[in-house]
């Protein structure tokens, strides 16, 4: 009997010790959750922005509660370095600040200088809370405005392009969103070009109750090589990158001349290989690409073989146009130099030393081999012969 009582007493003490480990657990309403970080540099100071959401309201909304607009708070701190700017935010924080929900990092053009980027890497990776897989963007816009722009139907900003860009990309691909771990690999690799998608705000497309509604879009990208920003290109100048970026890519191409098109084809699941072609004048590259093509619209009668040829020509032109646009500013949109570096470092160094690793003539139409497997939707085939 005494042993039983003693055993029960020991069990109760053990359980009480386990319970003490929960005493400092905070409720969701007692924590300030940062969801995105923005960094700017102006007048000799770093400016850090922190987007903060009420996750208890987000949970209620996603649990089927009333569709009330989720409040968005934006913190702002300044300092001679990023650590001081971050400390400036902490000075006025009202509750425990959590960085464990950060899923996006946005940088202005002025931050892209190498010494400033190193501070960004140091601050955002020093905390074990901040995810290494957060999405990273550039911008020409105002960070506060970006962080307070909300998606449709009063949904949380967590459902915007800032935090969830891949759903939109998979449906219709333009510039592939970049996660921080992939970005930093290309940023620090001397043979690679890092493509940093840029966010902007547009009010041109959507309205709510007859009022224009601002919404986020990816409007282009900064191209960074050897840690140096080579410049910014508009979205339409970079469309070729998508075909060599991801097998999930799908996007329409206009077939035939733009002023007199034959139709449009949705291209899907691109697969590609790159061939190295050394010449006495430098390195040339060959690209072989295959994709499925779903015919969407046909505007005039055309032979199937001709439709396929025109589709392949359109993709080839897009690839070449993007290449030449990027090479003109010293960037490598298809990572061709990186492929050479990985396959034959000795030849890469030889061409690198004399500046012929990548030139406008390194890729031409004759070396872009395109093969499209055309498919038709029911009645769409009536317009082809």
N, C-alpha and C positions, 0 to 999 in steps of 0.2 A: 504493500500500500504506500509506504514511504517512498519507494523507488518510483512508483507511478506518479505521485505528486511532484517529486523532484524532476522527473522527466518532463512533465507538463510545464513546470516552471521554466526549465531551460528552453523549451520550445517557444514559450511566450516571449522570453527575452530575445531569442533569435529573430522572431518575427518583428519585434519592436525595432531591432537594429536595422532590419531591411526597410521598414517603413520610414526611418529617418532619412533615407536616401531620397525620398520623394518630397521632403519638406521645402526644398528650394526650387521645385519645378514651377515654372511660371505658366499662367493661363495665357491663351492666345491674345486676349484683350490687354494683357499687361506687357506686351512686347511690341516695339516698333520695327516692322519688317521692311527692309530696303529691298526693292525689286529690280532697280536698274541704277547704274552709275554713269554719269557724264563728266567728261573732263575737257576744260577749255584753258587757254593760256592767253592772257591779255594784259598789256601794260606792265610786264615784268612779274606778273603774279599767276599762279595756278588757281583755277576756279573749279571746284568740284561740285557737281549736282547729284543729289540722291533722290530718286523717286521712291516714295513710301506709300504703301497701300494698307488699308484696314482689312486684314485677312479674315477677321470674323465676319465682316460684311460680304466678302468674297465667298466664304463658305456657305452663308445663308442663301446667296443668290444661286450658287451652283447646286445647292440642296433643294431647289425648287421654291425658294422664297419669292417674295415680291420683287419685281424687276425695278429696283431703285438704283439710281446712278451711284456707282462706287466712288467715294471721295478719293481724290488723289492729292497727296502732299508732296511738295518738292523742297528739299533742303539745299542750302547753298553755303559753301565755305570758301574762304580765300586764304592764300598764304604764299610765301616765297618758294615753298616746295610743296609737294602733294601731301606730305605728312602734316605740315602745318595747316593746310586747307582742310584736311580731314578732322584735325583737332578742333578747328573752328566750328565744324558742325556739331561735334560732341558737346561743346560748351553750352549749347541751348537745347540739347536733347532732354526730353521729359521722362522717358522710360528706358528700359533696357533696349539697346539697339542690336538687332540681329541682321547679319549679312548672309545668312544661309540660304536666302531665297533670291539672291541676285541672279538673274538669267540674261542680262544684257549690259553691254558696255558701249558707250557712244563717245567718239573722239572728234573734236573739231580739227580743221586743217592745220591750225597753228600748233597743235600738239604733236604733229607727225615728225618733228625734228628728232633725230636719234637720241639725244640726251634726255629729252622730255619723254620719249617713249619708254626709255629704261626706267624712269620713275613710275610710269603707269604700270609696267610689268611688275615692278617691285611691290608697289602698294596693293595691286589687285591680287597678287599671288601670295603675299606674305601671310594673309589670314587663311587658316585652314577651312574657314566657313565658306569662303567665296569659291564657287564652282569653276573648275578649269575648262568646262565645256560651255560656258556662257556664250551667247551670240555677241559678235563684235561688229560695230558699224562706224562709219565716218559720217559727217554731216557738214553742210554749209549753213544750216539753220540755227535757230535759237534753241538751246537745250531745254530750257524751261517749257517752251511751247511744245517741243517734241514729247516731253514727259507728261504733259497734261492733255494730249490729244487722245481721245477715246474711240473705240470701235463702234459698231452698230448696236442698236437696241439697248443702250445703257449698260452694255457688258463691261466687265473689268478690263483695264488695259492689258491684263495678262493674256487676253485673247486677240491682241493686236499683232501687227507685223514685228513690233519691237521684241516681243517675247515668244511668239509662235509663228515664225516665218515659213516653215517648211510645208505646211498644209497648202498655202497659196502657191508655193513654188511647184509642188507636185502636180497641181491642177493645170497651171499655166506657167511655164518656166521662162524667166528673163535672166537675172543675175543670181547665181546661187548664193544663199546666205552662208556666212562663214562662222564657225565656232572658234573660240579663242585658241584652243589647242592646235587646230590646223593653221590658223593665221600666224601664230608665233613660230611655227616650224618653217613656213615659207619666208617669214620676215627675217629670220636669222640665218637662213640658208643663202649663201652668196650666189648660187647659181639659179635661184628661184625668183619669181615675182609674186608678191603677196597682193591679192585682189581684195580690197576693203570696200564692201558695198556701202553706199551712202543713203541715208534716210532723209526724206523731206516731207513737207505737209502740202497737200493739195485740197482745194475746195471745188475743183472743177467737175467732179463726177457724181457726187452723192448729195442728196438733200433730205432733211427730216422735217415733215410738216411745213413744206415750202421754204424752209431755211437751209441754206448751203451748210453742209456738215464737213468740217475739215477731217481729213483722214491721212494716215501714213502711207507712203509709197517708197520703193527703192528706185531712185532716179538715175543711178550711175555708180561709179566706183573710183576710188583712188587706186593707182597702181604704184606699188612700192618695190624697188629693187635695190639690193645691197643697203638696206635700211634707209634709203633715200626715196622720198616721194617724187615720182616722175610726173605727176600731174593727175588730173581728173578727166574722166571721159563720161559722156552721156550714155544712158542705157542703150540707145539704138546703135551706138558705136561699138558696143561690147557683146552683142548678141551671139557672136560665134563661140564665145567661151562656154556657153551652156552645153554645147554638143560634146565637149571633151571634159565635162565636169562631173557628170553623174548619169548613171543608167536610168534614174528615175525621171530624167528630163523629158518633158513633152511640150511642144509648142507648135503653133501653125506657121507655115511659110506661104507667102503669096507666090503662086506659080506663074511664070511668064513676066513680061514687062509690067512695071507698076502702073503705067498709064494705060495699059490694055491687058490686064491679067486674064489668064485662062481659067484659073480657079484657085482654091486654097487646099492645102494638105496638112493634116496634123501629124507631125513626126514624133515618134516615140522610141524609147529604149535604144538610144545610140550606143554603138560599140566601136571602138577605134584602136588602131595600132599606129605607132610612129616608126618610120624608117630613117636611118642616118645615111646621108649621101655626101661623103667628103669630096671636095673639088679643090683645084689649085687656087681658086679664088676665095675659098672659105667653105663653111659647112652649109649644105642644103639638107632639107628635111622633106620626107614624104609622109602624108597622112592618109590612111585608109579608114573609111568610116562606113558602117552599115547601120540602117535604121528601118523601123517599120513606118509606113506612111498610110494614114487613114484619110481617104479623100473626103473632104467636108463639103466643098462646093465646086461645081463646074459651070462656067459662064458661057462656054461655047463648045461646039462639037470638036473633038480631038481624038486622035488615035491613042490607044493605051501606051504604046511605046513612046510616043511623043510626050505624053503627060509625065511619064516616068523620067524621061530625059530632062524636061523642063524643071521638074522637082529637084533632081540631082544638081542641075545647074544653079538653082536658087540657093541650095545649101552650100554648094562650093563657093559661090560669090559671097555669102555671108561669112564663111570661115576666112576667106582671103581679105575681105574688107576689114574685119576686126583685127586680123594680124597686122596689116599695114598701118592701121590707125594707131595701134599700141606701139609698134616698133618705131614709129616716127618720133615718139617721146622717150625712147630708150627702154621700153618695157617688153616683157615676153609673156603674152597672154596665155599661151598654151604650154608653158613650162618646157619648151623645147631644149633650152640650154641646160635645164636641170636633168632632163633625160640623157643628154650627151654626157654630162658630168657623172651621172650614175653608171653609165655603160662603159665609158672610156675616159677616165679622168685625165690621162696624158694628152689625148687629142684636145679635150676641152681646154686645158691650160695653154696648149699651143695656139689655138684659135683665140682664146681670151687675151693672150699677150699681144696679138696683132690686131685685135678689135674686130675679128670676123666670125665670132661665135654666132651672132645673130644680126642679120641685115635685112633690108627690105626685100632683097633677092633670095633670101634663105628659103622662102616658100612661094611657089607659084602655082598657077592653075593646073599645069600638067602633072604636078606631084600631089594633087589632092584627088584621091580616088573615092568616089561616092557611089554607094549601092543602096537604093531604096526599094524595099519590098512593099509595093502598093497594094492596098486593100480597099474594098468598096463597101458602102452602106446601101444595101437594097437598091432603091430606085436611082441612086447616084450613078450607077453604072449605065443608065440609059443614055447619058450624054457622051459616052465614049464608044469608040468603035474598035 
